[in-house]
Amino acid sequence: MCVSPPVRPAVTGCGNYFYGMSDIKPRPNDGRYQVILRNLSPQQKVEKVFELNELTRQLAKAGIRMRNPGLSDDQIDRMAVEQALKCHNRNY
């Protein structure tokens, strides 16, 4: 028996960001942001990746701290690492 894969709804997008029916928020500066990113040098792009990774870590730790106000910094760091390991995409 041959089973066809599910059909995905048609979406249009730029890069990895897809604009679908669930994206109802207006994004007036998106095109401008894309131009800025395109004009960055390779070194600046790498620096931006590290900045965004650090911001993600800080936000994760802030969320853990809000949900667990009595934890020490070491415990928060440990929980953040455990959380990141659970979410890591192991497909590559």
Secondary structure, 3 states (H helix, E strand, C coil): CCCCCCCCCCCEEECCEEECCCCCCCCCCHHHHHHHHHCCCHHHHHHHHHHHHHHHHHHHHHHHHHHCCCCCHHHHHHHHHHHHHHHCCCCC
